[in-house]
Amino acid sequence: MNYFVSKWGIVGDFCTFVSELTHIRYAHMRFTGNIDAKTDDKGRVFLPAAFRKLLQREEVDSLILRKDIFQHCLVLYPEDVWNSLVDTIKQQTNPFDKKGREAMRGFVAGAERISLDGSGRILIPRRYLEYANIENDVRFIGMDDTIEVWNRQQADDILDDPETLAENLEQIMNRNNHES
């Protein structure tokens, strides 16, 4: 184990320390709200200012764009959030387990690194726009440490159903209370 010395004495394994620092740093990055935008002819769209400010404050330069695994929307991951998620999947996957390797491959291969241009826009590749049925009207939805990118009408359909939200939250909260 590689220990290092700080002004507080011997702290411990350097890799674990850096990992914990990264986790602490990004634990405060919470995207909330939903904001509408429009794509241009090239597929560029302005990332909402509230989200850009949070990314700038946390010094995030690179984002990972991926198709959502449940819905026909896209997910933007800050790079460190993405790396943490991939590390978690990797830790749960035996390299000699065929299904695990296929899942890991499918998850990672469906992702693309993107960055903001000088104007605060991202370029969404055409295949991703088609997957999410985005032609022009976009809705960005803050989802904790990620940002979802939706076709605006499909987002409206999902967000306008308070009964389903109430039922889902009730089920989640009841399940968690029974596990305690």
Number of C-alpha atoms within 10 A of each C-alpha: 7 9 13 12 10 9 6 6 8 10 13 14 12 14 12 12 14 11 12 12 12 14 14 11 12 16 12 12 18 14 19 16 12 16 17 16 16 16 19 13 9 10 18 18 21 18 21 17 11 12 21 16 12 15 17 10 10 14 9 15 12 16 22 19 25 22 21 17 11 6 11 18 24 23 22 26 22 24 17 17 20 20 13 14 13 15 12 11 15 14 10 11 16 12 12 8 9 11 12 16 15 11 13 17 11 11 16 13 10 13 16 14 13 19 16 17 11 7 9 14 17 18 17 19 14 13 9 18 22 12 15 20 18 25 16 16 16 23 22 26 21 19 15 14 17 21 23 22 30 24 22 20 14 18 18 12 9 11 12 11 10 10 9 12 13 11 11 12 12 12 12 11 12 11 11 10 9 7 7 5
